Amino acid sequence: MGAVLLSDQVAPDPQAVERAAAVLREGGVVVLPTDSVYGICCAAMAGNPAHARIFDIKRRDRSQTLPWFVADVCDLERYGRDVPTWALRLAERSWPGALTVVVRASEAVPPEYAQPSADGATIALRVPGSELDRAVVRATGVPLAQTSANTHGAPAATSGSGLEPGIVEAADLVIDAGPAPVGVASTIVDATGAEPRILRAGALTEAEVLLALR
């Protein structure tokens, strides 16, 4: 079982940020609080063994891919390609926040993190609303491949106390920041076409997504 550290999401503890980044850079698995729900993550580096560990910990099919946490809106075009103008507007309006955008993956995305498709591999990106998460991404130096910190099919944890004991036991480090301020999973929007397609309803409403088309 890894250590459990406490940190605020708005004003993160620098020592907790650096500890998390160090574990991630060394190929570890970290549970982080987010603005929506708690997530389990690894550094999105090619050949990172922690990537496969997350699937084992969650008991999730490895054919699925993990969304990435990135630090800034500009990362949408760094890790995505042929990003529609409306998707850039949506990101500028909604990030940081509980929005995940699916785009065509650029060559900067290692193949094992991209979702294969007949029209080209895709990657799901999000700039989280948690300053703690963004600080960890920046300190790690690469995006974080992440997903909700729960076994497959179980409810997502919205607080540190709500984490499953097995998840806490399996992670190398857990950062507990109490209840997630939003408490609802992010809205997932497919931005690979001319218009947005909502793949999962969440914290961001359909009306807020469609504003990007104006």
N, CA, C and O of each residue as an XYZ file, in Angstrom:
856
protein
N       0.840     -1.203      0.000
C       0.000      0.000      0.000
C       0.873      1.250      0.000
O       1.838      1.350      0.757
N       0.515      2.208     -0.868
C       1.263      3.443     -0.939
C       0.840      4.411      0.150
O      -0.127      4.174      0.875
N       1.571      5.490      0.250
C       1.271      6.511      1.252
C       0.023      7.281      0.867
O      -0.325      7.366     -0.311
N      -0.658      7.846      1.871
C      -1.801      8.724      1.661
C      -1.407     10.114      2.142
O      -1.078     10.299      3.314
N      -1.441     11.090      1.238
C      -1.098     12.464      1.573
C      -2.336     13.343      1.471
O      -3.246     13.056      0.694
N      -2.366     14.404      2.248
C      -3.468     15.357      2.209
C      -3.030     16.599      1.449
O      -1.889     17.044      1.571
N      -3.948     17.157      0.661
C      -3.644     18.390     -0.056
C      -4.950     19.064     -0.456
O      -5.955     18.397     -0.700
N      -4.924     20.376     -0.521
C      -6.061     21.136     -1.013
C      -6.007     21.175     -2.538
O      -4.920     21.229     -3.113
N      -7.173     21.146     -3.206
C      -7.174     21.190     -4.671
C      -6.912     22.594     -5.210
O      -6.297     22.753     -6.264
N      -7.380     23.614     -4.483
C      -7.245     24.997     -4.960
C      -5.860     25.547     -4.683
O      -5.258     26.203     -5.533
N      -5.360     25.274     -3.483
C      -4.015     25.722     -3.093
C      -3.207     24.481     -2.727
O      -3.017     24.188     -1.547
N      -2.730     23.748     -3.739
C      -2.071     22.462     -3.473
C      -0.781     22.587     -2.684
O      -0.042     23.563     -2.814
N      -0.530     21.584     -1.867
C       0.707     21.496     -1.097
C       1.859     21.189     -2.057
O       1.831     20.147     -2.711
N       2.862     22.050     -2.164
C       3.968     21.810     -3.101
C       4.663     20.474     -2.880
O       5.103     19.833     -3.834
N       4.762     20.052     -1.617
C       5.436     18.778     -1.333
C       4.605     17.607     -1.864
O       5.160     16.630     -2.366
N       3.263     17.705     -1.755
C       2.398     16.646     -2.282
C       2.485     16.596     -3.799
O       2.493     15.516     -4.389
N       2.551     17.757     -4.427
C       2.664     17.824     -5.886
C       3.960     17.161     -6.346
O       3.944     16.331     -7.254
N       5.071     17.520     -5.728
C       6.352     16.965     -6.139
C       6.437     15.474     -5.838
O       7.016     14.716     -6.616
N       5.863     15.050     -4.715
C       5.874     13.611     -4.395
C       5.084     12.833     -5.445
O       5.531     11.788     -5.917
N       3.909     13.348     -5.807
C       3.104     12.674     -6.819
C       3.835     12.622     -8.150
O       3.856     11.584     -8.811
N       4.440     13.747     -8.548
C       5.159     13.801     -9.822
C       6.337     12.835     -9.829
O       6.608     12.190    -10.842
N       7.034     12.736     -8.712
C       8.176     11.829     -8.627
C       7.737     10.376     -8.792
O       8.370      9.606     -9.513
N       6.648     10.008     -8.118
C       6.124      8.639     -8.248
C       5.718      8.361     -9.695
O       5.990      7.284    -10.226
N       5.070      9.331    -10.324
C       4.615      9.161    -11.705
C       5.792      9.052    -12.665
O       5.784      8.200    -13.554
N       6.791      9.893    -12.501
C       7.963      9.845    -13.389
C       8.700      8.519    -13.262
O       9.329      8.060    -14.215
N       8.622      7.902    -12.081
C       9.309      6.628    -11.846
C       8.473      5.418    -12.277
O       8.856      4.273    -12.038
N       7.321      5.686    -12.919
C       6.494      4.590    -13.414
C       5.489      4.074    -12.405
O       5.090      2.911    -12.464
N       5.074      4.930    -11.475
C       4.101      4.517    -10.466
C       2.676      4.898    -10.822
O       2.417      5.589    -11.807
N       1.754      4.420     -9.981
C       0.317      4.684    -10.119
C      -0.124      5.562     -8.953
O       0.149      5.246     -7.795
N      -0.802      6.659     -9.259
C      -1.222      7.625     -8.241
C      -2.725      7.864     -8.337
O      -3.276      7.976     -9.432
N      -3.381      7.942     -7.186
C      -4.794      8.347     -7.120
C      -4.841      9.828     -6.781
O      -4.286     10.263     -5.773
N      -5.508     10.595     -7.631
C      -5.612     12.035     -7.441
C      -7.073     12.464     -7.299
O      -7.953     11.883     -7.934
N      -7.333     13.472     -6.472
C      -8.667     14.067     -6.456
C      -8.809     14.961     -7.677
O      -7.840     15.607     -8.077
N      -9.975     15.014     -8.269
C     -10.216     15.946     -9.368
C     -11.425     16.797     -9.009
O     -12.044     16.596     -7.964
N     -11.761     17.743     -9.872
C     -12.943     18.563     -9.625
C     -14.219     17.755     -9.763
O     -15.252     18.145     -9.218
N     -14.176     16.630    -10.486
C     -15.383     15.828    -10.710
C     -15.434     14.609     -9.788
O     -16.262     14.558     -8.879
N     -14.557     13.629    -10.013
C     -14.464     12.439     -9.155
C     -12.983     12.128     -8.945
O     -12.123     12.749     -9.570
N     -12.687     11.179     -8.077
C     -11.291     10.777     -7.877
C     -10.833      9.916     -9.058
O     -11.587      9.103     -9.591
N      -9.566     10.126     -9.448
C      -9.027      9.411    -10.589
C      -7.772      8.640    -10.237
O      -7.089      8.949     -9.261
N      -7.476      7.632    -11.044
C      -6.254      6.847    -10.897
C      -5.444      7.058    -12.168
O      -5.981      6.961    -13.271
N      -4.151      7.346    -12.019
C      -3.407      7.808    -13.192
C      -1.974      7.302    -13.224
O      -1.442      6.788    -12.240
N      -1.369      7.470    -14.406
C       0.051      7.193    -14.605
C       0.580      8.216    -15.594
O      -0.199      8.872    -16.285
N       1.886      8.358    -15.668
C       2.493      9.243    -16.652
C       2.318      8.636    -18.040
O       2.593      7.454    -18.245
N       1.858      9.449    -18.994
C       1.587      8.956    -20.349
C       2.892      8.894    -21.144
O       3.093      9.633    -22.108
N       3.758      8.001    -20.715
C       5.046      7.781    -21.367
C       5.005      6.450    -22.109
O       4.397      5.490    -21.637
N       5.648      6.396    -23.264
C       5.708      5.149    -24.019
C       6.365      4.052    -23.182
O       7.398      4.274    -22.551
N       5.763      2.883    -23.185
C       6.335      1.741    -22.486
C       6.224      1.782    -20.978
O       6.911      1.022    -20.295
N       5.381      2.648    -20.437
C       5.239      2.751    -18.975
C       4.445      1.553    -18.447
O       3.287      1.389    -18.831
N       5.024      0.705    -17.577
C       4.302     -0.456    -17.056
C       3.102     -0.084    -16.202
O       2.198     -0.900    -16.018
N       3.080      1.137    -15.675
C       1.946      1.578    -14.854
C       0.664      1.667    -15.672
O      -0.432      1.573    -15.120
N       0.793      1.848    -16.981
C      -0.382      1.910    -17.855
C      -1.183      0.616    -17.750
O      -2.395      0.648    -17.541
N      -0.508     -0.516    -17.895
C      -1.187     -1.809    -17.785
C      -1.672     -2.054    -16.364
O      -2.713     -2.682    -16.171
N      -0.938     -1.572    -15.364
C      -1.347     -1.779    -13.968
C      -2.710     -1.164    -13.683
O      -3.507     -1.727    -12.934
N      -2.977      0.000    -14.285
C      -4.269      0.651    -14.036
C      -5.413     -0.250    -14.478
O      -6.419     -0.362    -13.778
N      -5.271     -0.894    -15.631
C      -6.316     -1.803    -16.101
C      -6.473     -2.981    -15.145
O      -7.591     -3.419    -14.874
N      -5.358     -3.492    -14.636
C      -5.424     -4.605    -13.687
C      -6.089     -4.169    -12.379
O      -6.918     -4.894    -11.828
N      -5.728     -3.003    -11.894
C      -6.306     -2.507    -10.638
C      -7.808     -2.297    -10.776
O      -8.573     -2.621     -9.868
N      -8.223     -1.757    -11.911
C      -9.643     -1.486    -12.135
C     -10.422     -2.724    -12.589
O     -11.653     -2.728    -12.583
N      -9.692     -3.775    -12.982
C     -10.310     -4.969    -13.569
C     -11.078     -4.575    -14.821
O     -12.240     -4.938    -15.004
N     -10.409     -3.835    -15.662
C     -11.021     -3.276    -16.860
C     -10.361     -3.851    -18.104
O      -9.162     -4.131    -18.103
N     -11.143     -4.028    -19.164
C     -10.659     -4.567    -20.424
C      -9.564     -3.667    -20.996
O      -9.748     -2.456    -21.113
N      -8.439     -4.258    -21.347
C      -7.315     -3.471    -21.859
C      -7.532     -2.970    -23.285
O      -6.723     -2.191    -23.789
N      -8.605     -3.399    -23.941
C      -8.877     -2.888    -25.277
C      -9.364     -1.442    -25.232
O      -9.337     -0.742    -26.245
N      -9.811     -0.995    -24.054
C     -10.239      0.390    -23.891
C      -9.007      1.279    -23.653
O      -7.951      0.798    -23.242
N      -9.161      2.560    -23.916
C      -8.053      3.481    -23.701
C      -8.387      4.447    -22.568
O      -9.541      4.570    -22.160
N      -7.360      5.127    -22.068
C      -7.527      6.044    -20.951
C      -7.456      7.490    -21.430
O      -6.555      7.838    -22.193
N      -8.388      8.338    -20.997
C      -8.277      9.768    -21.305
C      -7.022     10.348    -20.666
O      -6.461      9.776    -19.732
N      -6.595     11.483    -21.183
C      -5.415     12.172    -20.651
C      -5.805     13.448    -19.937
O      -6.704     14.169    -20.370
N      -5.115     13.722    -18.836
C      -5.125     15.056    -18.234
C      -3.966     15.835    -18.848
O      -2.827     15.369    -18.848
N      -4.261     17.018    -19.368
C      -3.225     17.921    -19.865
C      -3.324     19.219    -19.071
O      -4.298     19.441    -18.352
N      -2.314     20.073    -19.202
C      -2.237     21.239    -18.325
C      -2.855     22.502    -18.907
O      -3.286     23.378    -18.157
N      -2.906     22.612    -20.248
C      -3.306     23.878    -20.857
C      -4.144     23.643    -22.108
O      -4.083     22.576    -22.719
N      -4.927     24.652    -22.481
C      -5.770     24.570    -23.674
C      -4.927     24.322    -24.925
O      -5.366     23.615    -25.833
N      -3.732     24.889    -24.985
C      -2.880     24.706    -26.162
C      -2.520     23.244    -26.405
O      -2.136     22.880    -27.516
N      -2.640     22.399    -25.374
C      -2.322     20.979    -25.533
C      -3.332     20.264    -26.427
O      -3.054     19.174    -26.926
N      -4.512     20.878    -26.634
C      -5.504     20.270    -27.509
C      -4.949     20.121    -28.922
O      -5.194     19.108    -29.577
N      -4.208     21.112    -29.397
C      -3.621     21.032    -30.728
C      -2.253     20.345    -30.721
O      -1.779     19.887    -31.761
N      -1.628     20.275    -29.559
C      -0.349     19.567    -29.485
C      -0.557     18.063    -29.604
O       0.176     17.384    -30.324
N      -1.558     17.545    -28.895
C      -1.808     16.101    -28.897
C      -2.943     15.693    -29.815
O      -3.162     14.504    -30.045
N      -3.666     16.667    -30.339
C      -4.703     16.397    -31.324
C      -4.296     16.947    -32.672
O      -3.418     17.807    -32.755
N      -4.921     16.463    -33.727
C      -4.666     16.991    -35.069
C      -6.010     17.236    -35.757
O      -7.015     16.600    -35.435
N      -6.006     18.155    -36.693
C      -7.234     18.499    -37.425
C      -8.376     18.826    -36.463
O      -9.517     18.411    -36.665
N      -8.045     19.579    -35.414
C      -9.048     19.929    -34.404
C      -9.988     20.995    -34.974
O      -9.524     22.042    -35.426
N     -11.314     20.744    -34.961
C     -12.263     21.722    -35.499
C     -12.220     23.033    -34.714
O     -11.916     23.045    -33.521
N     -12.527     24.125    -35.397
C     -12.534     25.436    -34.750
C     -13.518     25.473    -33.596
O     -13.245     26.077    -32.559
N     -14.676     24.821    -33.777
C     -15.672     24.837    -32.697
C     -15.144     24.132    -31.449
O     -15.480     24.520    -30.330
N     -14.314     23.091    -31.634
C     -13.760     22.367    -30.486
C     -12.767     23.236    -29.733
O     -12.698     23.182    -28.505
N     -11.997     24.039    -30.463
C     -11.080     24.970    -29.808
C     -11.859     26.003    -28.995
O     -11.467     26.342    -27.879
N     -12.962     26.503    -29.557
C     -13.793     27.462    -28.823
C     -14.376     26.824    -27.571
O     -14.406     27.441    -26.507
N     -14.841     25.582    -27.703
C     -15.418     24.875    -26.555
C     -14.377     24.705    -25.454
O     -14.675     24.920    -24.279
N     -13.169     24.325    -25.826
C     -12.101     24.147    -24.837
C     -11.748     25.459    -24.162
O     -11.558     25.510    -22.947
N     -11.660     26.525    -24.954
C     -11.322     27.830    -24.380
C     -12.378     28.293    -23.383
O     -12.054     28.955    -22.396
N     -13.648     27.946    -23.638
C     -14.732     28.360    -22.746
C     -14.850     27.466    -21.512
O     -15.243     27.924    -20.439
N     -14.510     26.206    -21.673
C     -14.845     25.217    -20.634
C     -13.655     24.685    -19.854
O     -13.841     24.060    -18.810
N     -12.456     24.911    -20.326
C     -11.261     24.443    -19.613
C     -10.603     25.576    -18.847
O     -10.561     26.699    -19.350
N     -10.095     25.331    -17.664
C     -10.147     24.075    -16.921
C     -11.585     23.750    -16.503
O     -12.369     24.652    -16.207
N     -11.920     22.470    -16.481
C     -13.256     22.077    -16.070
C     -13.568     20.633    -16.422
O     -12.717     19.895    -16.918
N     -14.811     20.249    -16.153
C     -15.253     18.857    -16.299
C     -15.722     18.579    -17.720
O     -16.879     18.224    -17.947
N     -14.812     18.743    -18.667
C     -15.072     18.472    -20.081
C     -13.923     17.650    -20.636
O     -12.758     18.006    -20.465
N     -14.254     16.540    -21.308
C     -13.276     15.712    -21.998
C     -13.574     15.782    -23.488
O     -14.710     15.562    -23.906
N     -12.563     16.085    -24.287
C     -12.736     16.248    -25.732
C     -11.971     15.147    -26.460
O     -10.775     14.958    -26.241
N     -12.676     14.424    -27.327
C     -12.055     13.361    -28.129
C     -11.662     13.943    -29.482
O     -12.504     14.479    -30.203
N     -10.374     13.835    -29.825
C      -9.848     14.376    -31.088
C      -8.984     13.321    -31.770
O      -8.611     12.314    -31.168
N      -8.678     13.572    -33.026
C      -7.711     12.728    -33.721
C      -6.352     12.863    -33.025
O      -5.930     13.972    -32.696
N      -5.683     11.758    -32.807
C      -4.403     11.784    -32.093
C      -3.276     12.230    -33.007
O      -3.169     11.778    -34.147
N      -2.439     13.120    -32.496
C      -1.272     13.560    -33.245
C      -0.138     12.550    -33.061
O      -0.264     11.586    -32.305
N       0.971     12.788    -33.764
C       2.119     11.898    -33.643
C       2.786     11.994    -32.279
O       3.648     11.176    -31.957
N       2.402     12.982    -31.468
C       2.967     13.119    -30.127
C       2.357     12.130    -29.137
O       2.828     12.022    -28.005
N       1.318     11.408    -29.549
C       0.648     10.438    -28.675
C       1.215      9.047    -28.939
O       1.070      8.530    -30.047
N       1.865      8.419    -27.934
C       2.353      7.045    -28.126
C       1.206      6.116    -28.518
O       0.111      6.242    -27.968
N       1.422      5.189    -29.451
C       0.344      4.352    -29.972
C      -0.473      3.615    -28.917
O      -1.678      3.430    -29.088
N       0.171      3.191    -27.822
C      -0.570      2.407    -26.828
C      -1.616      3.218    -26.068
O      -2.464      2.650    -25.381
N      -1.557      4.549    -26.191
C      -2.527      5.392    -25.497
C      -3.664      5.855    -26.406
O      -4.641      6.429    -25.926
N      -3.547      5.613    -27.717
C      -4.542      6.076    -28.673
C      -5.572      4.983    -28.946
O      -5.265      3.792    -28.884
N      -6.795      5.406    -29.247
C      -7.870      4.474    -29.581
C      -7.882      4.262    -31.100
O      -8.122      5.205    -31.855
N      -7.623      3.027    -31.548
C      -7.612      2.784    -32.994
C      -8.975      3.063    -33.616
O     -10.014      2.842    -32.994
N      -8.953      3.550    -34.853
C     -10.178      3.849    -35.589
C      -9.891      3.765    -37.067
O      -8.767      4.014    -37.504
N     -10.915      3.411    -37.849
C     -10.752      3.316    -39.295
C     -10.402      4.674    -39.892
O      -9.747      4.748    -40.932
N     -10.834      5.737    -39.241
C     -10.579      7.096    -39.727
C      -9.354      7.740    -39.082
O      -9.091      8.924    -39.297
N      -8.618      6.983    -38.306
C      -7.450      7.520    -37.614
C      -7.612      7.417    -36.109
O      -8.707      7.609    -35.581
N      -6.522      7.116    -35.421
C      -6.568      6.934    -33.968
C      -6.999      8.221    -33.267
O      -6.752      9.324    -33.756
N      -7.649      8.059    -32.110
C      -8.131      9.209    -31.347
C      -7.558      9.218    -29.936
O      -7.055      8.207    -29.447
N      -7.643     10.368    -29.300
C      -7.225     10.536    -27.901
C      -8.235     11.455    -27.221
O      -8.719     12.413    -27.825
N      -8.547     11.162    -25.975
C      -9.479     11.983    -25.195
C      -8.669     12.859    -24.243
O      -7.862     12.351    -23.464
N      -8.881     14.168    -24.303
C      -8.084     15.127    -23.536
C      -8.959     15.959    -22.614
O     -10.116     16.245    -22.920
N      -8.384     16.343    -21.476
C      -9.095     17.203    -20.533
C      -8.099     18.035    -19.722
O      -7.078     17.522    -19.264
N      -8.405     19.316    -19.551
C      -7.695     20.152    -18.588
C      -8.568     20.195    -17.342
O      -9.597     20.870    -17.349
N      -8.194     19.495    -16.271
C      -9.061     19.405    -15.098
C      -9.187     20.731    -14.361
O      -8.292     21.575    -14.409
N     -10.311     20.896    -13.681
C     -10.558     22.117    -12.926
C      -9.766     22.216    -11.642
O      -9.762     23.265    -10.998
N      -9.098     21.149    -11.258
C      -8.303     21.121    -10.038
C      -6.909     21.697    -10.283
O      -6.169     21.193    -11.127
N      -6.551     22.743     -9.552
C      -5.209     23.314     -9.664
C      -4.169     22.277     -9.244
O      -3.063     22.251     -9.784
N      -4.521     21.426     -8.284
C      -3.627     20.349     -7.858
C      -3.277     19.449     -9.034
O      -2.104     19.153     -9.262
N      -4.287     19.011     -9.783
C      -4.037     18.113    -10.908
C      -3.166     18.773    -11.964
O      -2.233     18.159    -12.480
N      -3.471     20.023    -12.284
C      -2.684     20.723    -13.301
C      -1.240     20.895    -12.846
O      -0.316     20.794    -13.652
N      -1.044     21.157    -11.550
C       0.309     21.290    -11.010
C       1.067     19.969    -11.118
O       2.262     19.961    -11.412
N       0.379     18.860    -10.882
C       1.028     17.545    -10.982
C       1.404     17.254    -12.430
O       2.489     16.738    -12.695
N       0.516     17.582    -13.372
C       0.834     17.376    -14.785
C       2.090     18.163    -15.159
O       3.001     17.624    -15.788
N       2.133     19.428    -14.774
C       3.282     20.262    -15.119
C       4.567     19.738    -14.465
O       5.624     19.715    -15.095
N       4.469     19.321    -13.204
C       5.652     18.832    -12.500
C       6.135     17.494    -13.060
O       7.331     17.203    -13.043
N       5.195     16.681    -13.558
C       5.571     15.388    -14.142
C       6.245     15.586    -15.487
O       7.161     14.845    -15.842
N       5.799     16.574    -16.229
C       6.416     16.878    -17.513
C       5.767     16.219    -18.707
O       6.170     16.464    -19.844
N       4.759     15.381    -18.468
C       3.996     14.726    -19.545
C       2.539     14.655    -19.102
O       2.257     14.783    -17.911
N       1.606     14.453    -20.036
C       0.213     14.268    -19.633
C       0.052     13.043    -18.723
O       0.942     12.198    -18.629
N      -1.090     12.972    -18.068
C      -1.405     11.832    -17.216
C      -2.529     11.021    -17.852
O      -3.606     11.552    -18.123
N      -2.279      9.748    -18.087
C      -3.335      8.840    -18.527
C      -4.135      8.467    -17.287
O      -3.575      7.965    -16.312
N      -5.437      8.708    -17.321
C      -6.207      8.556    -16.090
C      -7.633      8.091    -16.375
O      -8.144      8.196    -17.490
N      -8.243      7.579    -15.323
C      -9.640      7.158    -15.360
C     -10.160      7.197    -13.938
O      -9.384      7.389    -13.002
N     -11.453      7.018    -13.760
C     -12.024      7.091    -12.414
C     -11.435      6.004    -11.524
O     -11.182      4.888    -11.977
N     -11.221      6.338    -10.266
C     -10.543      5.443     -9.321
C     -11.553      4.498     -8.661
O     -11.912      4.654     -7.494
N     -11.990      3.528     -9.437
C     -12.922      2.521     -8.932
C     -12.758      1.264     -9.772
O     -12.302      1.339    -10.914
N     -13.119      0.125     -9.229
C     -13.110     -1.085    -10.040
C     -14.231     -0.974    -11.068
O     -15.245     -0.318    -10.831
N     -14.033     -1.622    -12.207
C     -14.965     -1.493    -13.323
C     -16.387     -1.878    -12.904
O     -16.622     -2.970    -12.387
N     -17.321     -0.965    -13.136
C     -18.717     -1.213    -12.779
C     -19.129     -0.674    -11.430
O     -20.324     -0.572    -11.150
N     -18.168     -0.323    -10.579
C     -18.481      0.228     -9.253
C     -18.654      1.740     -9.367
O     -18.148      2.346    -10.311
N     -19.369      2.365     -8.411
C     -19.547      3.820     -8.468
C     -18.212      4.552     -8.336
O     -17.313      4.110     -7.620
N     -18.102      5.668     -9.034
C     -16.898      6.487     -8.929
C     -16.865      7.178     -7.573
O     -17.896      7.633     -7.078
N     -15.692      7.255     -6.978
C     -15.537      7.892     -5.663
C     -15.521      9.409     -5.815
O     -14.794      9.942     -6.653
N     -16.306     10.094     -5.021
C     -16.337     11.563     -5.053
C     -15.645     12.168     -3.838
O     -15.693     13.382     -3.639
N     -15.008     11.341     -3.030
C     -14.233     11.817     -1.879
C     -13.152     10.795     -1.573
O     -13.232      9.642     -1.997
N     -12.143     11.231     -0.833
C     -11.087     10.310     -0.451
C     -11.602      9.167      0.408
O     -11.158      8.027      0.275
N     -12.542      9.480      1.288
C     -13.099      8.443      2.168
C     -13.959      7.446      1.406
O     -14.231      6.353      1.902
N     -14.390      7.818      0.198
C     -15.226      6.936     -0.599
C     -14.453      5.998     -1.502
O     -15.059      5.195     -2.212
N     -13.121      6.076     -1.495
C     -12.313      5.191     -2.316
C     -12.415      3.750     -1.833
O     -12.442      3.495     -0.629
N     -12.472      2.824     -2.754
C     -12.488      1.406     -2.389
C     -11.149      1.033     -1.747
O     -10.100      1.451     -2.238
N     -11.162      0.256     -0.662
C      -9.909     -0.132     -0.016
C      -8.923     -0.800     -0.971
O      -7.714     -0.606     -0.848
N      -9.431     -1.583     -1.920
C      -8.557     -2.262     -2.866
C      -7.817     -1.302     -3.774
O      -6.679     -1.561     -4.166
N      -8.464     -0.186     -4.112
C      -7.817      0.828     -4.947
C      -6.687      1.498     -4.163
O      -5.584      1.686     -4.676
N      -6.982      1.853     -2.913
C      -5.976      2.486     -2.053
C      -4.792      1.550     -1.850
O      -3.638      1.980     -1.871
N      -5.084      0.282     -1.656
C      -4.045     -0.712     -1.422
C      -3.133     -0.880     -2.637
O      -1.922     -1.048     -2.492
N      -3.715     -0.832     -3.825
C      -2.959     -1.121     -5.041
C      -2.150      0.066     -5.552
O      -1.149     -0.126     -6.242
N      -2.563      1.280     -5.229
C      -1.869      2.469     -5.731
C      -0.550      2.679     -4.988
O      -0.389      2.234     -3.851
N       0.385      3.358     -5.641
C       1.656      3.683     -5.005
C       1.543      4.932     -4.137
O       2.321      5.117     -3.201
N       0.568      5.790     -4.453
C       0.354      7.018     -3.697
C      -1.083      7.462     -3.889
O      -1.634      7.379     -4.987
N      -1.691      7.941     -2.789
C      -3.042      8.509     -2.834
C      -2.986      9.913     -2.256
O      -2.449     10.120     -1.168
N      -3.538     10.875     -2.980
C      -3.667     12.221     -2.431
C      -5.138     12.471     -2.144
O      -5.984     12.371     -3.033
N      -5.431     12.795     -0.904
C      -6.809     12.990     -0.438
C      -7.057     14.478     -0.238
O      -6.366     15.131      0.544
N      -8.048     15.009     -0.949
C      -8.413     16.419     -0.801
C      -9.867     16.564     -0.361
O     -10.484     17.611     -0.561
N     -10.413     15.494      0.244
C     -11.794     15.568      0.698
C     -12.770     15.440     -0.464
O     -12.423     14.865     -1.497
N     -13.992     15.968     -0.313
C     -15.014     15.836     -1.361
C     -14.633     16.587     -2.642
O     -14.088     17.689     -2.587
N     -14.927     15.977     -3.788
C     -14.727     16.656     -5.072
C     -15.779     17.754     -5.205
O     -16.953     17.498     -4.937
N     -15.403     18.964     -5.608
C     -16.348     20.084     -5.639
C     -17.504     19.907     -6.616
O     -18.605     20.391     -6.353
N     -17.280     19.223     -7.740
C     -18.360     19.010     -8.707
C     -19.113     17.721     -8.394
O     -20.343     17.716     -8.351
N     -18.392     16.645     -8.177
C     -19.008     15.384     -7.773
C     -19.734     14.658     -8.886
O     -20.459     13.700     -8.618
N     -19.559     15.091    -10.146
C     -20.183     14.455    -11.308
C     -19.099     14.260    -12.354
O     -18.240     15.123    -12.530
N     -19.135     13.135    -13.043
C     -18.120     12.854    -14.058
C     -18.151     13.909    -15.167
O     -19.161     14.583    -15.372
N     -17.036     14.037    -15.871
C     -16.943     15.030    -16.944
C     -17.842     14.649    -18.116
O     -18.130     13.473    -18.340
N     -18.274     15.655    -18.852
C     -18.982     15.440    -20.109
C     -17.943     15.094    -21.181
O     -16.918     15.765    -21.297
N     -18.214     14.040    -21.964
C     -17.296     13.641    -23.030
C     -17.906     14.030    -24.371
O     -19.034     13.655    -24.691
N     -17.137     14.789    -25.147
C     -17.608     15.276    -26.453
C     -16.680     14.773    -27.561
O     -15.464     14.957    -27.499
N     -17.266     14.142    -28.563
C     -16.520     13.699    -29.734
C     -16.335     14.893    -30.663
O     -17.309     15.457    -31.162
N     -15.079     15.275    -30.892
C     -14.765     16.412    -31.747
C     -14.051     15.972    -33.016
O     -13.241     16.719    -33.565
N     -14.347     14.766    -33.483
C     -13.699     14.278    -34.699
C     -14.517     14.596    -35.944
O     -14.092     14.296    -37.060
N     -15.697     15.207    -35.760
C     -16.546     15.541    -36.894
C     -16.813     17.028    -36.987
O     -16.223     17.829    -36.262
N     -17.703     17.382    -37.884
C     -18.009     18.791    -38.133
C     -18.805     19.416    -36.996
O     -18.762     20.631    -36.801
N     -19.530     18.597    -36.247
C     -20.344     19.084    -35.134
C     -20.092     18.214    -33.905
O     -19.689     17.058    -34.036
N     -20.326     18.761    -32.713
C     -20.087     17.973    -31.492
C     -21.073     16.830    -31.339
O     -22.243     16.930    -31.707
N     -20.564     15.748    -30.789
C     -21.417     14.603    -30.454
C     -21.112     14.220    -29.008
O     -19.979     13.868    -28.680
N     -22.116     14.289    -28.153
C     -21.912     13.991    -26.740
C     -21.901     12.481    -26.526
O     -22.900     11.801    -26.762
N     -20.762     11.970    -26.078
C     -20.616     10.539    -25.825
C     -21.029     10.173    -24.406
O     -21.484      9.057    -24.156
N     -20.870     11.117    -23.474
C     -21.310     10.885    -22.096
C     -21.782     12.202    -21.507
O     -21.045     13.188    -21.492
N     -23.007     12.210    -21.025
C     -23.520     13.398    -20.344
C     -22.849     13.502    -18.985
O     -22.625     12.496    -18.312
N     -22.531     14.728    -18.588
C     -21.867     14.922    -17.309
C     -22.077     16.317    -16.792
O     -23.165     16.879    -16.917
N     -21.035     16.883    -16.208
C     -21.144     18.174    -15.537
C     -21.480     19.315    -16.495
O     -22.185     20.251    -16.118
N     -20.983     19.246    -17.725
C     -21.257     20.283    -18.715
C     -22.526     19.919    -19.468
O     -22.654     18.788    -19.937
N     -23.470     20.852    -19.597
C     -24.753     20.563    -20.227
C     -24.625     20.575    -21.754
O     -23.671     21.119    -22.310
N     -25.602     19.967    -22.408
C     -25.622     19.964    -23.874
C     -25.696     21.381    -24.422
O     -25.059     21.698    -25.426
N     -26.484     22.239    -23.756
C     -26.609     23.640    -24.200
C     -25.267     24.341    -24.153
O     -24.938     25.113    -25.053
N     -24.477     24.079    -23.100
C     -23.154     24.699    -22.995
C     -22.220     24.205    -24.085
O     -21.382     24.959    -24.580
N     -22.360     22.949    -24.458
C     -21.535     22.403    -25.542
C     -21.911     23.057    -26.867
O     -21.033     23.438    -27.641
N     -23.212     23.189    -27.132
C     -23.670     23.713    -28.411
C     -23.354     25.197    -28.590
O     -23.378     25.702    -29.712
N     -23.060     25.896    -27.496
C     -22.669     27.300    -27.605
C     -21.422     27.469    -28.474
O     -21.211     28.512    -29.093
N     -20.604     26.416    -28.504
C     -19.356     26.488    -29.270
C     -19.604     26.583    -30.775
O     -18.711     26.978    -31.524
N     -20.807     26.224    -31.224
C     -21.114     26.280    -32.642
C     -21.481     27.681    -33.099
O     -21.539     27.937    -34.301
N     -21.730     28.584    -32.178
C     -22.179     29.934    -32.540
C     -21.011     30.845    -32.896
O     -21.217     32.013    -33.224
